[in-house]
Amino acid sequence: MQVTSKWITDAEIERSKQITRSQPQRTRRHHFIPQMYLKRWTDQDGRVLFTDTETGTSELDVPEAIANEEFFYRIVGEDIDPDEHPDLWFETHMGRIEDKAAGWLRALDQQPDGRVRDPNLTHNLAVFLALQSQRTPRSRSFELDLDAAITRFGSRTVVDDRMMLPLLCRALGLPYSPLEHSRIVEQILARPEFSRDATAKAIDNSIKVWRNRITPLFACRRRWWLVSSPIALVTCDEPVVPVQRARWPRSRIARFDSPLILYPIGPHRLLVGTPPERTLTAPLTLTSDETQAVNLEIAAHSLQFVYEQPGTDTAARMSLPLMPIFDPTEAATFWDAMNAPTRWSATADPPPWPLQRWTS
């Protein structure tokens, strides 16, 4: 099965580049969580409650003022042709997708609990969710650490790794065969770097992972389901949340091929992705305990901030361990450098993974 959404095609990306070339205005504030998404948690005054998991403090503000960094998606470098790669084309492209995604989310609001069956809608949602998973500060940090680790341990050593090469091939959109391993290694090593600038290269890598790996995974190897919660759900600065099966250690990061993908689309609706062979069993309404467990998982998956409707104060009542200090430059091997701890790594009695009735 192929992804049918136009948003990952060369033609639409070139369209965004052309819009950027002809756009005289410069957008300085780049939101890594879309404003239209956070507005789904606002009160009558247009404010959302956000809690800093590092300090435990909570504040109210409008979506425009939070979850952003200046020129976060600006692609520049001395070796980058600004006409071929206009510096803000990716910001333009994401803005175009977000405009459409607001309608996709409204379409979900009108659907009952259960499987989302419209293939056009699910493929577009896959593009949007995959993009959200790769556009965050955590993703940027990972790509920068990955590039530094490749430089430290050597490109050939990393690319020639039997575990790493299939992952690289998926990110680059290349077919992988164990019989062709050596040839593929040489092919990848011969590819010119996008840029010597670390940030530009990190953004370009995230774009490749979004287009070539996560979007096909979400579009073609996931069923998507709508689930309700009578108790308010939170969201966070990493709102695409993978959930592993019960025996998966809490000290290991859950990846996007996990048994469940959670994405809250509003204070009382949850989008759940499952493998194509799995069916979510009734009831498709979360119990109070399940909602609390889901909210804890969402908050624990955050990098720093949890967002919710004002007046709920869910995050402020949580007890979350801080992210352990981790310095990948001190790792003895490449895989150690890429194996960051989780919030639960140093916790003697971590909570179980949520929604085990759908992962057992």
Disulfide bonds with the S-S distance in Angstrom:
none
